Amino acid sequence: MHPAHQAYRTLGLDARTASLDDVKAAYRTALLHNHPDRNVGDERAAARTRELIEARIEALPGDRRLLRYGRMLGGLAQQAV
């Protein structure tokens, strides 16, 4: 499966029909639910948060802020800026 399609699946979206707003809304909702600050000590939530960030970077490759943030989190999205 293409990484972008996997990213949409991680966000719970269909890559063929999801709009930019759909991606952003799904990301925000999932991130709020899984954020480590809301789930202190839960390693699964921390791993899921990293997964969501990587998925959003893949789904929205033009967002340079996210690319820099992903790199700060340990090398996510090693794409050139």
Summary of the structure (lengths in Angstrom):
residues: 81
radius of gyration: 12.3
end to end distance: 24.1
largest distance: 36.3
contacts: 219
relative contact order: 0.16
helix: 60%
strand: 0%
